[in-house]
Amino acid sequence: MIQYGVFVFDGHFDIPVAAALNHVQKSQNLLAAKQLEPALAEAQTAVSLAPNSVDTQLMLGDVLSAMGQPASARSAYEKALELAQTIEPDFQIRRLPGIQQRLASLGQ
């Protein structure tokens, strides 16, 4: 209630993305603690909630890379790169160098 009036929100909140980012954070913490299997599970959950999020794809790629699975990591990084270039590219352009660097670190 604001100034004795009731305002109604006419829109939506994208809750799956918010939930996915929580799983990304958990995955980052687990990866930092070298708990790779639980980190992978959190990253996979994040991707299942928000498959079109650059952050979820990057986290999955980071975990897979740490697990010594470069082909799978490359797939996640390539998806992140595609998303950064196509979904709000003006906003996400700053993400491109980091994604490209991750792909380059995997080699061929």
C-alpha positions as CSV (number, residue, x, y, z in Angstrom):
1,M,0.0,0.0,0.0
2,I,1.4,3.4,-1.0
3,Q,-0.4,6.6,0.1
4,Y,-3.5,4.6,0.9
5,G,-3.7,3.1,-2.6
6,V,-3.2,-0.5,-3.7
7,F,-1.0,-1.1,-6.7
8,V,-1.1,-4.2,-8.7
9,F,1.9,-5.5,-10.6
10,D,1.0,-6.4,-14.2
11,G,3.9,-8.5,-15.4
12,H,6.0,-11.5,-14.4
13,F,9.1,-12.4,-12.5
14,D,11.4,-15.0,-14.1
15,I,11.8,-17.1,-11.0
16,P,13.6,-20.0,-12.8
17,V,16.5,-17.7,-13.7
18,A,16.8,-16.5,-10.1
19,A,16.8,-20.0,-8.9
20,A,19.4,-21.0,-11.5
21,L,21.7,-18.3,-10.4
22,N,21.5,-19.6,-6.8
23,H,22.6,-23.0,-8.1
24,V,25.4,-21.3,-10.1
25,Q,26.7,-19.7,-6.9
26,K,26.6,-23.1,-5.1
27,S,28.4,-24.7,-7.9
28,Q,31.1,-22.0,-7.8
29,N,31.6,-22.5,-4.1
30,L,31.8,-26.3,-4.5
31,L,34.2,-26.0,-7.5
32,A,36.5,-23.7,-5.4
33,A,36.4,-26.3,-2.7
34,K,37.4,-29.0,-5.3
35,Q,34.1,-30.9,-4.7
36,L,33.7,-31.6,-8.4
37,E,30.8,-34.1,-8.4
38,P,28.5,-31.9,-6.3
39,A,29.6,-28.8,-8.3
40,L,28.6,-30.6,-11.5
41,A,25.2,-31.5,-10.0
42,E,24.5,-27.9,-9.1
43,A,25.7,-26.7,-12.5
44,Q,23.4,-29.2,-14.3
45,T,20.5,-28.1,-12.1
46,A,21.2,-24.5,-13.0
47,V,21.2,-25.3,-16.7
48,S,18.0,-27.3,-16.4
49,L,16.3,-24.3,-14.8
50,A,17.7,-21.7,-17.2
51,P,19.3,-23.3,-20.3
52,N,19.4,-20.0,-22.1
53,S,21.5,-18.2,-19.5
54,V,25.1,-17.4,-20.2
55,D,26.0,-17.8,-16.5
56,T,24.6,-21.3,-16.2
57,Q,26.3,-22.5,-19.4
58,L,29.6,-20.9,-18.3
59,M,29.4,-22.6,-14.9
60,L,28.7,-26.0,-16.5
61,G,31.7,-25.5,-18.8
62,D,34.0,-24.5,-15.9
63,V,33.1,-27.6,-13.9
64,L,33.4,-29.9,-16.9
65,S,36.8,-28.3,-17.7
66,A,38.0,-28.9,-14.1
67,M,36.8,-32.5,-14.4
68,G,39.0,-33.0,-17.4
69,Q,36.1,-33.2,-19.9
70,P,37.2,-30.7,-22.6
71,A,34.8,-31.8,-25.3
72,S,31.8,-31.4,-23.0
73,A,33.2,-28.1,-21.6
74,R,33.6,-26.8,-25.1
75,S,29.9,-27.5,-25.9
76,A,28.8,-25.5,-22.9
77,Y,31.2,-22.7,-23.6
78,E,30.0,-22.6,-27.3
79,K,26.4,-22.4,-26.1
80,A,27.4,-19.5,-23.8
81,L,29.1,-17.7,-26.6
82,E,26.1,-18.2,-28.9
83,L,23.8,-16.9,-26.2
84,A,26.0,-13.9,-25.4
85,Q,26.0,-13.0,-29.1
86,T,22.3,-13.4,-29.7
87,I,20.4,-12.6,-26.4
88,E,20.8,-8.9,-25.6
89,P,24.2,-8.8,-27.4
90,D,24.8,-5.1,-26.5
91,F,24.4,-5.9,-22.8
92,Q,26.5,-9.1,-23.0
93,I,29.3,-8.0,-25.3
94,R,31.6,-7.6,-22.3
95,R,31.2,-11.3,-21.7
96,L,32.7,-12.4,-25.1
97,P,36.4,-12.1,-24.3
98,G,36.1,-14.3,-21.2
99,I,34.1,-16.9,-23.1
100,Q,36.5,-16.9,-26.0
101,Q,39.4,-17.2,-23.6
102,R,37.8,-20.2,-22.0
103,L,37.3,-21.8,-25.4
104,A,41.0,-21.1,-26.4
105,S,42.2,-22.6,-23.1
106,L,40.7,-26.0,-24.2
107,G,42.7,-26.1,-27.4
108,Q,41.4,-28.1,-30.3
